[in-house]
Amino acid sequence: MPVVLINSNCSCVAGCGICNHLVALLFQTAHYSESGMSVVPPVLSCTQTEQKWHKPRTMGVKLGPVDAMVVLKPKPGATTASGVRSPLFKGYSGELPHPATLNPGPVYAGMKADSLPLICTMNISPDKPLVDSIFGKVQVGSVLSYQQPPPPSDSVVIHEDAPPFPSLPLECYHLSPPEYSFAVLGTLL
């Protein structure tokens, strides 16, 4: 038999309508119901649960470009100003050289594969397309193409083929008074 919420009230400022507290209560009730719990589990203190200091915490780890990472000592009060940052910089001015000038294949054509320099393994070729990076144009698939993408634009993009905005306010339209009704599926035993 589904549970229907007829009335709700919360002591917070938004409690007369709908507030985050009521929504959280409904979600928690639905979770207990779907989990098949017949009673609300007790809240345990830190001494009643298993210690967790040896388990890695990965919730704070986020992917990002290398130059945005800061390595800190695990000590209280460490700030990002005291950390070690990447010294990555563009060591020269101007555009990157054309890939044809960086292609070392013809120069090292007669050498054995195990004695070639590292640049020969980078698969540089004038046939690959170039993409933008913070250092200028680089080849698709290179480390700079995905580790150093161009910064996102903060400007507004205007679409020429977009329909015009309607004139506001719309004629003959008015808001009706709000009506709140909530339903929770499932039952809590």
Salt bridges, closest charged atoms under 4 A:
GLU50 OE1 - LYS55 NZ 3.29
ASP132 OD1 - LYS137 NZ 3.02
